[in-house]
Amino acid sequence: MQSAIDTIKNTIGENFGGAAQKLSTHQFSLDDVPDLTGKVAVVTGGSEGIGYGCTHTMLKHNIAKIYILSVSEEVVKGAKNAIAEDLGQEAANKTQWLQCDVSDWTRVKDMAEQIKKESNRLDILINNAARGIMTYQLTDYGVDRHMALNHMGHVILTSHLLPLMKRTAEQGNVVRISNQASNAHQATPSDTKFENLEELNRDLGPNGQYGRSKLAGILYARYFNRHVTQAGHPNVLMNATHPGFVSTKMSKDDIHEPYPLGGYAMSVGFEPFKKDQWDGAVSTMFAATATDKSGQYICPPAVPESGNELAQDDKLADRLMQLTRQVVMEKTKRQSADQGCPFDDLVFH
Ligand SMILES: NC(=O)c1ccc[n+]([C@@H]2O[C@H](COP(=O)([O-])OP(=O)(O)OC[C@H]3O[C@@H](n4cnc5c(N)ncnc54)[C@H](OP(=O)(O)O)[C@@H]3O)[C@@H](O)[C@H]2O)c1
């Protein structure tokens, strides 16, 4: 149990940059990332913002290979140039871009299969790409875009990569999966049940929509811990993280999509208090390279937090994952489920 004073210190340290972080009870810094020689990682959204902070940090610590899944070629080119300038061309050459909209589930499956063919190991999976605090939309599959991208696309990616990660762990390695969640999970409506697609497709407004998809990342980690880590795979870990309040395209530009004027409070007003992408990468780097725990919700720098009441509800996690399986199976029946989609491997252990 945290004391009241520790709770205050951690709340400040978790969310803001600079000296504030030194207040937290559990310290970790990017310099504490261990040597990653020989290891292979996959990072969704590894081209920009916090994801780029992770990509750069892992290259700096000698990782052998990073697959980046993202959408924009221009952004990825910029990232590769920045890495080449900063860490050298050899480091930049260790990144391989796979163009993939994570809300396009068939494409996600194809990219995972390509990685499985090319790589004989996978040590780190960072489920980071997301739609931020933005308006309600449906994907071509007819599913709320926040859930389809931030949660379900990543479950598909993880499920298809899981056999490779289990093999990597069986060879004597610790495999770590990190879901980028957020303290914004607290904006999830309290009557959330994850009962059916109609419920998922209700327009909750930008904060509710985003918050619920971030809650899903925390519940997925708890679920995975019970159904995979504790069920015979002690060295395949999954945790969820909150990065803090970080200055990125998401918090500076995308926020104006739902709030053209009101968004200035977040994009400009809070800018001096936000973390940069390096501080924003710290909790993820702890979860992806250092922790020996699974099923936790980790706030910066490395503080295990309980999350709100919904985030601790294992029955809700079970329903979320049942619904995830059901919706993905229904929507991708022809392209995926009928061709050996490994959902059973993950969802019904
Ligand atoms: N910034 C914050 O304060 C904050 C706070 C809490 C949690 N988070 C979480 O941190 C994570 C990273 O956010 P960020 O702030 O670093 O945002 P960002 O700078 O906007 O970066 C987002 C990354 O995700 C990729 N991406 C976006 N949509 C995608 C899609 N449909 N398919 C594949 N890749 C896609 C982007 O690639 P393209 O450019 O190619 O689209 C980009 O690389 C997100 O999960 C976010 O929810 C951020």
The ligand as a Tripos MOL2 file, in Angstrom:
@<TRIPOS>MOLECULE
LIG
   48    52     1     0     0
SMALL
NO_CHARGES

@<TRIPOS>ATOM
      1 N1          1.2110   11.5940  -25.8190 N.am      1 LIG1
      2 C1          0.6500   11.3580  -24.6290 C.2       1 LIG1
      3 O1          0.5690   12.2410  -23.7600 O.2       1 LIG1
      4 C2          0.1310    9.9760  -24.3090 C.ar      1 LIG1
      5 C3         -0.4350    9.7580  -23.0360 C.ar      1 LIG1
      6 C4         -0.9190    8.4880  -22.7250 C.ar      1 LIG1
      7 C5         -0.8020    7.4610  -23.6450 C.ar      1 LIG1
      8 N2         -0.2640    7.7030  -24.8800 N.ar      1 LIG1
      9 C6         -0.1690    6.5620  -25.8200 C.3       1 LIG1
     10 O2          1.1440    6.4510  -26.3430 O.3       1 LIG1
     11 C7          1.1010    5.8180  -27.6260 C.3       1 LIG1
     12 C8          1.9260    6.6020  -28.6270 C.3       1 LIG1
     13 O3          1.3450    7.8830  -28.7950 O.3       1 LIG1
     14 P1          2.1950    9.1750  -29.1550 P.3       1 LIG1
     15 O4          1.7230   10.2480  -28.2320 O.co2     1 LIG1
     16 O5          3.6250    8.8460  -29.2500 O.co2     1 LIG1
     17 O6          1.5710    9.5040  -30.5960 O.3       1 LIG1
     18 P2          2.2190    9.9450  -31.9920 P.3       1 LIG1
     19 O7          3.4390   10.7520  -31.8160 O.co2     1 LIG1
     20 O8          1.0730   10.5350  -32.7510 O.co2     1 LIG1
     21 O9          2.6690    8.5660  -32.6370 O.3       1 LIG1
     22 C9          1.7290    7.6220  -33.0220 C.3       1 LIG1
     23 C10         2.4130    6.5020  -33.7730 C.3       1 LIG1
     24 O10         1.4330    5.5160  -34.0760 O.3       1 LIG1
     25 C11         1.3870    5.3000  -35.4860 C.3       1 LIG1
     26 N3          0.0280    5.0480  -35.9290 N.ar      1 LIG1
     27 C12        -1.0520    5.8600  -35.8090 C.ar      1 LIG1
     28 N4         -2.1240    5.2740  -36.3570 N.ar      1 LIG1
     29 C13        -1.7250    4.0610  -36.8130 C.ar      1 LIG1
     30 C14        -2.3760    2.9920  -37.4570 C.ar      1 LIG1
     31 N5         -3.6600    3.0560  -37.7940 N.pl3     1 LIG1
     32 N6         -1.6490    1.8890  -37.7660 N.ar      1 LIG1
     33 C15        -0.3250    1.8160  -37.4810 C.ar      1 LIG1
     34 N7          0.3450    2.8120  -36.8770 N.ar      1 LIG1
     35 C16        -0.3530    3.9200  -36.5490 C.ar      1 LIG1
     36 C17         1.9460    6.5590  -36.1090 C.3       1 LIG1
     37 O11         2.4930    6.2250  -37.3730 O.3       1 LIG1
     38 P3          2.0790    7.0640  -38.6990 P.3       1 LIG1
     39 O12         2.6800    8.4140  -38.5260 O.co2     1 LIG1
     40 O13         2.6750    6.2620  -39.7890 O.co2     1 LIG1
     41 O14         0.5730    7.0900  -38.7050 O.co2     1 LIG1
     42 C18         3.0140    6.9510  -35.0930 C.3       1 LIG1
     43 O15         4.2030    6.2380  -35.3280 O.3       1 LIG1
     44 C19        -0.3800    5.7020  -27.9740 C.3       1 LIG1
     45 O16        -0.8160    4.4010  -27.6450 O.3       1 LIG1
     46 C20        -1.0530    6.6950  -27.0440 C.3       1 LIG1
     47 O17        -2.3990    6.3570  -26.7880 O.3       1 LIG1
     48 C21         0.2130    8.9290  -25.2380 C.ar      1 LIG1
@<TRIPOS>BOND
     1     1     2 1
     2     2     3 2
     3     2     4 1
     4     4     5 ar
     5     4    48 ar
     6     5     6 ar
     7     6     7 ar
     8     7     8 ar
     9     8     9 1
    10     8    48 ar
    11     9    10 1
    12     9    46 1
    13    10    11 1
    14    11    12 1
    15    11    44 1
    16    12    13 1
    17    13    14 1
    18    14    15 2
    19    14    16 1
    20    14    17 1
    21    17    18 1
    22    18    19 2
    23    18    20 1
    24    18    21 1
    25    21    22 1
    26    22    23 1
    27    23    24 1
    28    23    42 1
    29    24    25 1
    30    25    26 1
    31    25    36 1
    32    26    27 ar
    33    26    35 ar
    34    27    28 ar
    35    28    29 ar
    36    29    30 ar
    37    29    35 ar
    38    30    31 1
    39    30    32 ar
    40    32    33 ar
    41    33    34 ar
    42    34    35 ar
    43    36    37 1
    44    36    42 1
    45    37    38 1
    46    38    39 2
    47    38    40 1
    48    38    41 1
    49    42    43 1
    50    44    45 1
    51    44    46 1
    52    46    47 1
@<TRIPOS>SUBSTRUCTURE
     1 LIG1         1 GROUP 0 **** ****
